Amino acid sequence: MSTYLLAFAIGDLVSKSTTTRDGTLVRVWSWRGTEMFLDEAVNTSKTCVEVMTDFTGIKFPLEKLDHLAVPHFAAGGMENWGLIVYASQYVFFDPKQDTTVTRIGGIDVRCHEIAHQWFGDLVTADWWSDIMLHESFAAYFEDYALVQGWPSQINYLDPAYVGSSIEDGFKSDMNNSHPVITTDGTFDGVVYAKGSGLFRMLSQLLSPTIFQSAIRDYLNKYQYSTANHYQLFEAMNEIVSQTGLTDWCNNPLNVTRFMEPWLTQPHFPLLTVKYDQSSHTYFVDQQPFIPRDQLYPRGFNYAWPIPFYAQQIKTGSIKKYWTNRYYQCPHNFDADAAATLPGVQIPAINDNPLIVNANSNTFARIQYDDFTFNKIIDGLNQGYYKLSSESLIRLINDELALVHRNAKFSGQTSYLRSMKIVASALINNNTNSAAVFQAAKSLIDEMVRLGVDMSERGLFEVSSFNFLLIH
Ligand SMILES: [Zn+2]
């Protein structure tokens, strides 16, 4: 165990305790007089420990796992092995007063720290540059543990993760882009949220079962020791090589080669979707989300091997594709050469609109041409089809992000498409997650801000007028 994980605490403390299925003692501690607020934390922490034990196949190695709430703390929590310390607001819960948001926020932080007991404590990164082996995993397992531990709430929890954590990954990368693997390690949204989004994409690519087997092998191989990301992916390759999974060149999938462009270059891709009406074909291509002329040269030329999941809505089937910037085989990262490729061609079925990045399983934003976008809107407005909450959140957030990008780099701004998708998403169907409304609210809040900012007043009035014309 690394020395930074050693902790002890002394004080006039009280506790509540329980035991996991396999006999690990789980206790939650706080200062005297607050014991009535600890029941929620002890019960839900037990669930998180059991979910992580089931996933990893490794029993929590210590006899007990303590959780200590303190009045002031520099972070949400610190994953000392067997004695996690938290800011008290992530532990206390008063069912008479506190909200569901408070409850989930607390479980989220605690599941993150509990995931660290395996990812960071049992296997520790070689050096801070590989801090993603701690933080990207722990952030990924926040969502995983919530969904597995409270499966009846999946329709809220997974969209909420897409709307908050995945979105935080995109925004953090926009604000301060750097590779997930850095020289000395960085504790920010790129490593936490973007890193977790990359693991979500990898899990979908491998399949959750193979992803789990590969991670189990990694943990078993390096437990009570240290590892780096090469060793993680090599451990994964041993499993993946037995599965028949293939890459963008139809060669056996190599996880290291797949992940390298995602982890060692900054920024993220934009998938563009264009419909050719004469051939009834969609063309999907990639470019960096930030205009290329704003970027410094990099080894992979801001191209990524992108598995994406396209859904011809109405027929409902979701199919995996690879972007073809990597279809030149052997692997070619030459952006100029790749630019001559026409894009992945996807024949349209009965001219149905195409949703790219269905369920938000790829770490990329999407830009639809007007024709495709309007077809999606028409279908939603007329109730022809239903989209998952994750797909709706992807649409809403990508449109708004494109508004901001265009305003910053080209000076052109129109909120019209953003408002259209929000208006249509809200009448999509009656199973929308609350997270869809939260995504919609971010646009509405922005419109309100524009309304009170006199320099933007004209834009707001034009946009509002257009908004009123939609319905
Ligand atoms: Zn952490």
Residues whose N, C-alpha, C, O or C-beta is under 5 A from the ligand:
A	BS01	ZN	E135 A138
